[in-house]
């Protein structure tokens, strides 16, 4: 047993030596990893650089998207271009000599039965027949009922325009103010419905609201305005209209106001002739021919016997359903302040057309008149647009045109009246170059001169 115990002791001693050798080997393989200290400044700088690069790349991506998105959208979903709006140009007013010849009394012819000769009635016979026609109270009621029904049918062409503006009171509360005027449905250009209205009422509006004859209400946008006539064209997207109106919107017909026989024509004032939306006035044109002379254009003023408001707006319809005038407060007839006056529609057509197509109104800077037949006959003044005044620093003044000149041609188109000059001028846009032929009095005779003029843009007069 003694040797067994000694063996165990030796084994234990050998085990201890082995462990020590193993520990020495393990100490030889053990590495101590030293942690590198963090450079906070460098870390912050790298973080800022990364963030800045992210912002820069984000901005580049946004700009690229904004630039390319319309191009891609138009390529994938091409937008329709609005149709060009045009209104038929009226024929020039006939000369007094031609008008007199046309208005000479003629015998009326009443067609007879086939094979018989026509029976001709003289003026005395016609008056005798009319004198036997008696109208009673029922006839008057029928006439009034017919006019009321006719006016009710015209309401579909009119809209109520509400201009909404916001301001703050003393207590910093937001207050909305609303101004109203009437509007006329002009045209459908395939994308928008165009409405003619008063500019002064809507020029400061933050938003525009339109109410149609059937009660439909939509938002509108100002398209263009003309400060000289205080008129504006606003537009409504067709997609915003009720379905039945989108498919077939009511469009008013613009008539003519250049007839010498216009006085005595029955008219109906629609819109806000009494200063109240939806009001109506019945009467007739009592006078025409008075002109409002403005730069590059003269406007015929129609006077009616309809008593209205100083804040009247709207249009005049004749009994054919045509618009012959746009109500204005620029009354050139003294002593008749409360009578409804209107611009003749003939002189407005080209301006309305340009506003509808967003064409800038050209500006030459001439105030003029027609050449009277007496001046042509007695003094030899050639027919054309007679220059009464020239605005200071206008394109006409810079080109060398003078008072007393007579414009006889514009870009090859013959000019015989100031109306034809105005309409020819309105065919061009601001910035265009036009060629004028002018007759200038030199001593005792007129000599032809040529001028090249760059048209300016009409001034916005508030």
Buried (B, 14 or more C-beta within 10 A) or exposed (E): EEEEEEEEEEEEEEEEEEEEEEEEEEEEEEEEEEEEEEEEEEEEEEEEEEEEEEEEEEEEEEEEEEEEEEEEEEEEEEEEEBEEBEBEEBEEBBBEEEEEEEEEEEEEEEEEEEEEEEEEBEEEEEEEEEEEEEEEEEEEEEEEEEBEEBBEEBBBBBBBBBBBBEEEEEEEEEEEEEBBBBBBBBBBBEBBBBBBBBBBBBBEBEBBBBBBBEEBEBEBEBBBBBBBBBBBBBBBBBEBBBEEBBEEBBBBEBBBBBBBEBBEBEBBBBBBBBBEBBBBBBBBBBBBEBBBBBBBBBBBBBBBBBEBBEBBBBBBBBEEBBBBBBBBBEBBEEEBEEBBBBBBBBBBBBBBBBBBBEBBBBBBBBBBBBBBEEBBEEEEBBBBBBBEEBBEEBBBBEBEBEEEBBBBBBBEEEBBBBBBBBBBBBBBEBEEEBEBBBBBBEEEEBEEBEBEBEBBEBEEEE
